[in-house]
Amino acid sequence: MATRPLEDEVIHIGQLVVRPDEFLAVAGGHALSLSVRELGVLVALARRGGRIVSREDLYREVWGGAMRSQDRSVDVYVHKLRTKLAHALPGWQYIHTHFGFGYRLSPEPSQPFHETALPS
């Protein structure tokens, strides 16, 4: 007979709650509709506590193998997650790109783009 752990893993990141053992992510009090891969990427980032995770490490952890050259799977799923998080939590950005390194999950207020007038 299998026993259930006393406490399931719960990861809180701002207004985002991730419950990997329940295959659940809740943003702003509402459950997100995520695919298995989207949830896998989110969990892998959430477990790193705001640290940068390389694309290769994300692929290895979520897809279970070595990433092939020119594979954009991680980027596609990160884009899907960003879109869903932005819709659920407007005004906040959760997934940040670190070019040449990877991705980081950390809640930060969205910065709207402001054009500044260039001096003549």
Residue pairs with C-beta under 8 A, 6 or more apart in sequence:
5 21
8 19
8 21
8 22
9 19
9 20
9 21
10 17
10 18
10 19
11 17
11 18
11 19
11 20
11 43
11 46
11 47
13 46
13 94
13 105
13 106
13 107
14 89
14 92
14 94
14 107
15 27
15 28
15 89
15 92
15 107
16 25
16 26
16 27
16 46
16 85
16 89
16 94
16 107
17 25
17 26
17 27
18 24
18 25
18 26
18 42
18 43
18 46
19 25
19 26
20 39
20 43
20 47
23 36
23 39
24 31
25 31
25 32
25 34
25 39
25 42
26 32
27 84
27 85
27 88
27 89
28 88
28 89
30 88
32 84
32 85
32 88
33 84
34 42
34 81
34 84
35 80
37 62
37 63
37 73
37 77
38 77
38 80
38 81
38 84
40 61
40 62
41 58
41 62
41 74
41 77
41 78
41 81
42 81
42 105
44 53
44 57
44 58
44 61
44 62
45 53
45 58
45 95
45 103
45 104
45 105
46 105
48 104
48 105
50 104
50 105
50 106
51 104
52 98
52 101
52 102
52 103
52 104
53 102
53 103
53 104
54 101
54 102
55 67
55 74
55 75
55 102
55 103
56 66
56 67
57 102
58 74
58 102
58 103
59 65
59 66
59 67
59 71
59 73
59 74
60 66
60 67
62 74
62 77
63 73
67 73
67 74
74 103
78 95
78 97
78 103
81 95
82 93
82 94
82 95
85 92
85 94
85 95
86 92
86 93
86 110
89 107
90 110
91 109
91 110
92 107
92 108
92 109
92 110
93 107
93 108
93 109
93 110
93 111
94 105
94 106
94 107
94 108
95 103
95 104
95 105
96 103
96 104
96 105
96 106
96 108
97 103
98 104
